[in-house]
Amino acid sequence: MSFYKLVWRNLAEHKLRSLLTIGGLVVALFLLCILRSLVTTMERVTTSGSTTRLVVQSAVSLFVDLPTSYQQKVEAVPGVDLTCKLQWFGGYYREPSNFFAQFAVDPPVVFDMYPELVIVEGSRQAFESKRTACLIGAGLARSFGWKIGDTLPLIGALFPHPDGGAWEFEVAAIYRPGAPNWNDRTMFFHWDYFEKTLEQSPTGAPGMGTLILHTAPGADREQIMATVDALFVNGPQRVQTTTESEFQAQFASMVGNVPLFVGSIGGGVLVAILLACMNTMLMAGLEQTRAVGLLKALGFGGRAAFMLMVLQSLFLCLLGGGAGIALAILLEPFIAERLGPNFPGFAITPGTHALGLGVSILVGLVAGFLPARNALRLRPVDALRTEE
């Protein structure tokens, strides 16, 4: 019998225990890959913002609107060649559970401001030409079965329609994201439709949630940000101008320290599975004491006994860990679809695959070390005295 067949036979002697340990490793490595990918996705989103776009928001809070009159003043700042209003709508389709991101924007400039919006159905002209037209992501179209020409009734949770009914939009174009920090589950519609409709409500015309600036080539962004902030230092609403990457990082931080939270969960999962593997290998080491003694009595050295235990642990962990990584890769499209609104561009990177493999190897070595050391020190005469 070859050395590797002996490793396999020892693990197969207790099939249920081995299978349970492998199952635990599958779950642990699957969770590790997913949790790590949440962190890397957030990092990628917050660092991949455009270098030519700036964001103007209220210095008080993101939830405080800016007067629309600010747009014309900002457009006059040297180095600013394009501006676009952006207002979170906060509606839902038929039921509150059918919630997704919607923004009121300036149609004539939104595509120039955001070249990441790549139209795959419909046209820019169709979106710009009709007041009630909307642009939706391909993910939304798939989820709800929407197509060009469909009418979408949305209930305005934050901005109720003046007549108490639903806002109606017509699908004029469908886009796919052209950058990793974008998702395909967002809707854009005309600011004019949004503003004119709300002028008839008791609250009156809305303000801007944020104002997006596009800077001219070679313009000094720091100077532009300082100039814009100085324009409104005396009100009526002070502003804070930041780079797009900084704005995205601030927005992500509003939900708390996600990397720390996710890392804590991942660390707890790893400790738990390491203890489970160590328990499995210690039990295997005790049960194989007599077999190790026979090996040594037949002339195999302590090194062979040491490697026998380590290889069993490594084989167990690589089998379970590899299956967990494979499961994460298999379910990646499904998870990305579900997490799209909150984690646009979710993907399990090769670095995460490598991390998972490295963790599997490390757990295998650590879990197998103690029983392997015991096997190394075991004297054949003591082992042969052990009862089966």
C-alpha atoms as one frame of an Amber mdcrd trajectory, in Angstrom:
protein
   0.000   0.000   0.000   1.448   3.397  -0.990   1.901   6.184   1.527  -0.848
   8.321  -0.071  -3.296   5.425  -0.137  -2.671   5.028   3.576  -3.592   8.698
   4.075  -6.836   8.186   2.175  -7.658   4.945   4.012  -7.177   6.568   7.405
  -9.560   9.394   6.511 -12.095   6.976   5.044 -12.220   4.902   8.222 -14.468
   7.528   9.780 -16.441   8.764   6.796 -19.069  10.712   8.711 -16.520  12.644
  10.760 -14.457  13.425   7.679 -17.514  14.492   5.697 -18.715  16.756   8.505
 -15.288  18.381   8.745 -15.165  18.853   4.976 -18.675  20.325   5.074 -17.618
  22.804   7.734 -14.635  23.808   5.626 -16.848  24.285   2.561 -19.097  26.684
   4.482 -16.160  28.495   6.094 -14.234  29.084   2.862 -17.391  30.017   0.988
 -18.163  32.660   3.622 -14.560  33.840   3.645 -14.599  34.408  -0.130 -17.942
  36.236  -0.041 -17.102  38.392   2.983 -13.681  39.275   1.623 -15.250  40.157
  -1.727 -17.657  42.568  -0.018 -14.652  44.441   1.369 -12.686  44.444  -1.903
 -15.784  45.574  -3.806 -16.276  48.496  -1.430 -12.599  49.412  -1.723 -12.782
  49.294  -5.501 -15.937  51.409  -5.595 -14.528  54.070  -3.284 -11.232  54.341
  -5.159 -12.427  54.129  -8.755 -14.301  57.421  -8.914 -13.756  59.725 -11.876
 -10.823  62.135 -11.663 -12.780  64.771 -13.606 -15.990  64.821 -11.552 -16.613
  66.708  -8.321 -19.629  66.505  -6.022 -21.246  69.497  -4.329 -23.448  68.715
  -1.339 -24.773  70.493   1.739 -22.110  71.068   4.380 -24.720  70.171   6.995
 -25.828  66.775   5.728 -26.313  64.790   2.563 -30.026  64.778   3.418 -30.279
  68.577   3.202 -31.134  69.830  -0.298 -29.409  72.679  -2.093 -31.259  75.517
  -3.876 -31.415  74.922  -7.635 -30.176  78.490  -8.153 -26.721  77.279  -7.086
 -26.284  75.462 -10.397 -25.991  78.623 -12.501 -23.488  80.189 -10.104 -21.327
  77.063 -10.057 -21.339  76.860 -13.861 -19.651  80.283 -13.919 -16.657  79.042
 -11.880 -13.504  78.869 -14.050 -12.580  75.269 -14.841 -16.146  73.914 -14.649
 -17.365  72.876 -18.087 -20.470  70.841 -17.180 -22.934  70.467 -14.287 -25.773
  68.037 -13.592 -28.403  68.029 -10.852 -28.943  64.768  -8.996 -31.804  64.038
  -6.596 -32.586  60.758  -4.883 -36.252  59.907  -5.492 -36.782  57.029  -3.067
 -39.833  55.443  -4.711 -40.867  51.833  -5.173 -42.633  49.754  -7.809 -46.089
  48.599  -6.662 -44.834  47.226  -3.312 -42.218  48.566  -0.840 -40.168  45.394
  -1.326 -39.661  46.384  -4.987 -37.239  49.138  -4.083 -34.293  50.276  -6.206
 -32.306  53.465  -6.754 -33.916  56.280  -8.775 -32.484  59.712  -9.541 -33.882
  62.848 -11.138 -31.214  64.282 -13.487 -30.660  66.790 -16.269 -31.230  64.664
 -19.425 -29.248  66.821 -21.874 -26.001  66.376 -19.938 -26.265  63.133 -17.952
 -24.641  61.011 -20.680 -21.811  63.494 -21.152 -21.324  63.621 -17.398 -21.463
  59.838 -17.035 -19.988  58.032 -20.052 -20.243  54.885 -17.894 -23.911  54.696
 -18.947 -23.648  52.519 -22.039 -27.009  52.231 -23.828 -27.779  48.703 -25.048
 -31.465  49.173 -25.973 -33.407  52.255 -26.954 -31.548  55.492 -27.553 -30.271
  58.655 -25.951 -32.535  60.687 -28.213 -35.620  58.769 -27.035 -34.696  59.400
 -23.410 -34.020  63.101 -23.901 -37.019  63.866 -26.101 -39.882  62.775 -23.823
 -40.539  64.437 -20.498 -41.755  61.265 -18.750 -39.030  59.050 -20.244 -36.661
  57.081 -18.034 -33.383  55.230 -18.393 -33.071  51.924 -16.511 -30.290  49.433
 -15.898 -30.244  46.043 -17.583 -30.494  44.352 -14.172 -33.807  46.073 -13.482
 -35.087  45.101 -16.908 -34.232  41.456 -16.205 -35.696  41.421 -12.691 -39.052
  42.965 -13.566 -39.325  41.940 -17.207 -39.397  45.555 -18.383 -38.783  46.475
 -22.004 -38.636  49.593 -24.167 -41.990  51.367 -24.228 -43.298  49.941 -20.931
 -44.929  52.320 -18.447 -43.535  52.129 -14.908 -45.773  53.303 -12.053 -43.681
  54.276  -9.021 -45.007  55.230  -5.606 -43.107  58.260  -4.338 -42.239  57.474
  -0.724 -40.133  60.616  -0.264 -41.874  62.701  -2.917 -45.563  61.714  -3.140
 -47.350  62.649  -6.338 -49.606  65.703  -5.818 -52.707  63.784  -6.884 -51.956
  60.965  -4.436 -51.379  58.398  -7.168 -48.301  56.882  -8.753 -45.645  58.641
 -10.804 -45.625  57.209 -14.328 -42.476  56.812 -16.406 -41.913  55.330 -19.844
 -38.857  53.154 -20.491 -36.954  54.892 -23.300 -33.500  53.323 -22.944 -31.687
  50.527 -21.104 -28.035  50.784 -20.075 -25.298  48.495 -18.869 -22.549  49.788
 -16.559 -19.257  50.602 -18.197 -17.259  50.814 -14.950 -16.901  48.635 -11.805
 -18.283  51.325  -9.482 -21.638  51.305 -11.292 -24.497  48.851 -11.048 -27.241
  47.942 -13.496 -30.145  48.429 -11.112 -30.607  52.213 -11.178 -33.204  54.397
 -12.888 -32.734  57.962 -14.167 -35.543  60.326 -15.172 -36.093  63.968 -16.146
 -35.516  66.676 -13.602 -38.049  68.841 -15.415 -40.832  66.257 -14.930 -39.842
  65.890 -11.273 -39.717  69.644 -10.601 -42.829  70.719 -12.513 -44.922  67.995
 -10.919 -43.871  68.880  -7.382 -44.524  72.581  -7.973 -48.199  71.620  -7.694
 -47.694  70.000  -4.277 -47.911  71.756  -0.862 -44.140  71.420  -0.413 -43.400
  73.225  -3.676 -40.460  72.760  -6.034 -37.680  70.463  -4.799 -34.035  71.280
  -4.202 -30.983  69.405  -5.436 -29.611  66.513  -3.429 -26.191  67.014  -5.015
 -24.726  68.925  -7.928 -22.167  67.088 -10.039 -19.395  69.071 -11.731 -17.235
  68.039 -14.651 -13.903  69.826 -14.704 -12.176  71.001 -17.847  -8.946  69.286
 -18.958  -5.994  70.588 -16.954  -8.181  72.445 -14.456  -7.031  72.687 -10.834
  -9.551  70.613  -8.900  -8.429  71.877  -5.499  -8.897  75.468  -6.627 -12.330
  74.693  -8.074 -13.456  73.018  -4.839 -12.234  75.964  -2.762 -13.930  78.479
  -5.071 -17.272  76.678  -5.052 -17.254  76.349  -1.256 -16.409  80.050  -0.903
 -19.337  81.063  -3.131 -21.872  79.964  -0.558 -20.002  80.429   2.705 -22.674
  82.905   3.828 -25.600  80.756   2.778 -28.397  80.355   2.362 -26.969  76.821
   2.404 -23.254  76.222   2.887 -21.757  73.565   0.655 -18.974  71.020   0.728
 -17.265  70.084  -2.530 -15.350  66.823  -2.734 -13.904  64.490  -5.325 -16.153
  61.681  -6.484 -13.968  59.069  -4.775 -14.111  60.928  -1.458 -17.878  61.326
  -1.750 -18.304  57.606  -2.403 -16.094  56.806   0.590 -18.183  59.098   2.815
 -21.393  57.541   1.551 -20.055  54.039   2.242 -19.007  55.048   5.774 -22.614
  56.006   6.575 -23.445  52.327   7.029 -20.608  51.951   9.556 -17.211  50.281
   9.494 -18.176  47.463   7.172 -14.604  46.131   6.685 -14.157  45.793  10.473
 -17.553  44.163  10.903 -17.053  41.754   8.016 -13.476  41.032   9.093 -14.641
  40.171  12.610 -17.184  37.705  11.258 -14.604  36.167   8.935 -12.087  35.867
  11.753 -14.653  34.164  13.986 -15.525  31.695  11.226 -11.844  30.835  10.705
 -11.181  30.298  14.407 -14.233  28.050  14.668 -13.254  25.901  11.692  -9.631
  25.720  12.846 -10.751  24.370  16.224 -13.048  21.874  14.474 -10.208  20.653
  12.251  -7.810  20.394  15.185 -10.376  18.328  17.076 -10.788  16.032  14.073
  -7.047  15.535  13.666  -6.414  15.002  17.392  -9.068  12.279  17.419  -7.534
  10.771  14.283  -4.099  10.876  15.885  -5.293   9.002  18.966  -7.068   6.373
  16.875  -4.020   5.844  14.672  -1.503   5.493  17.515  -1.129   1.738  17.020
  -0.865   2.110  13.232   1.889   4.710  13.628   3.719   2.373  16.015   3.560
  -0.432  13.441   4.993   1.875  10.787   7.900   2.760  13.030   8.444  -0.889
  13.980   8.636  -1.734  10.253  11.429   0.754   9.748   9.625   3.965   8.878
  11.161   6.909  10.685   9.553   9.636  12.734   9.518  11.885   9.692   7.177
   9.497   7.869   4.836   9.385  10.868   4.896  13.177  11.057   4.093  13.541
   7.352   1.292  10.963   7.598  -0.646  13.150  10.018   0.144  16.438   8.279
  -0.893  15.090   4.872  -4.190  13.850   6.268  -4.932  17.303   7.652  -3.829
  19.045   4.453  -5.859  16.714   2.258  -8.959  17.269   4.386  -8.590  21.055
   4.378  -7.706  21.379   0.701 -10.658  19.211  -0.285 -13.125  21.173   1.834
 -11.526  24.566   1.172 -11.294  23.965  -2.569 -14.955  22.969  -2.678 -15.890
  26.109  -0.732 -13.965  28.337  -3.148 -15.518  26.544  -6.129 -18.995  27.036
  -4.636 -18.334  30.770  -4.214 -17.221  31.036  -7.855 -20.282  29.082  -9.012
 -22.715  31.299  -7.080 -20.911  34.573  -7.827 -23.334  35.735 -10.594 -26.359
  35.011  -8.389 -24.857  36.847  -5.398 -23.753  39.787  -7.559 -27.318  40.116
  -8.859 -28.738  40.247  -5.330 -26.074  42.586  -3.948 -25.940  44.855  -7.001
 -27.755  47.893  -5.518 -25.502  48.038  -2.451 -22.285  46.538  -3.817 -22.075
  47.467  -7.510 -19.516  45.467  -9.432 -19.408  42.662  -6.844 -16.802  40.126
  -7.931 -14.582  37.495  -6.341 -11.083  38.440  -7.434  -8.187  36.044  -8.128
  -6.556  37.506  -5.024  -9.490  36.273  -2.941  -9.215  32.827  -4.542  -5.533
  32.762  -3.605  -6.341  33.937  -0.074  -8.873  31.138   0.326  -6.389  28.556
  -0.892  -3.705  29.937   1.419  -6.081  29.823   4.393  -6.971  26.203   3.578
  -3.295  25.244   3.545  -2.582  27.185   6.746  -5.501  25.605   8.600  -4.376
  22.181   7.382  -0.823  22.713   8.635  -1.862  24.152  11.990  -4.554  21.533
  12.632  -2.207  18.699  11.714   0.848  19.930  13.614  -0.049  18.768  17.128
  -1.031  15.168  16.227   1.944  15.075  13.839   4.309  16.137  16.625   2.831
  13.450  18.900   3.368  10.872  16.166   6.965  12.045  15.731   7.728  11.557
  19.434   5.833   8.289  19.788   7.948   5.213  20.635   6.958   2.010  18.814
   6.864  -0.025  22.042   4.463   2.444  23.647   2.266   2.516  20.571   2.061
  -1.288  20.316   0.929  -1.483  23.947  -2.051   0.679  23.073  -5.327  -1.204
  22.842  -7.390  -0.863  19.662
